[in-house]
Amino acid sequence: MIVSLIFTSFHMQYQHLSTLIEMMASSVIFAWNRIRSDGLALPVLLHTFVSTPGSTVALLRLSVFQTPFILLVW
């Protein structure tokens, strides 16, 4: 549980309580898989699966808003 609290504290850029609760639940799942698999590959892979959709959306938003308007019309 302490490791999950530390994991959640590393993600304090999120400000909504529901997001922090989701982070805590995810970290418990990651820790359980770390213990069960006796390795880091599975938790890292799970973290990648959880992070990829949000990162993709953020990058797409960033690239659309930083693209000059003329290129969007083109």
N, C-alpha and C positions, 0 to 999 in steps of 0.2 A: 504494500500500500504506500509506503514511503517513496518508493521508486516512481509510482504513478503520480504522486504529488509533485515530485521533482520534474517529471516529464511535462506535466501540465503547467508548471511554473515557467518552463522554457517557451511556452506558447502563449504568453500573456499579451501578445499583440491583439488577441481576440478579446472583445470587451463584453460580449453577451454571455450571461450566465449559462444559457442552454448550450452554447458552443464549448464553454469550459467543462461542462458536465460531459459532453460528448468526448472531449479530449481525455478526460479522466477515464471514461469507460473504454475508450480505445487503448489507452495505456495499460489498463488492467488486462485486456485481451492480448496486447503485445507481450506483456510480462509473462502471462500464462503460457503463451506459445514459446517464449524463450526458455522457460523451465522445461516444458514438455518436449521440445525438440533438442534441448541441450546444445543450442547453437544460436547464432545471430541471423542466419540466412532467412529463416521464416519470418521473424518479426520485421526485419528490414524490408522484405518483400511485401508484407502486409501494409507497412507504413507507406510504401510506394503506391500500392493500390488505393489507399485512402487519400493520399496527397495528390495524385495525378489529375483527377477531374477538376479539383479546385485550382490547381496551378495552371492547367490548360485554359480555363475560363479567364483567369487573371491575366495571362499572357495575351489572350485574344483581345480582351478589353483594352489592354495597354497598347497593343499594336494598332487597333482601330482608331483610338483617340490620338495617337501620335502621328498618324499618317496624314499628310497634307490633304486638304479637301479635294484638290484637283485630281489626285490619284483615286479617290473614292468615286468620283464622278466618271472618270475615264473608264 
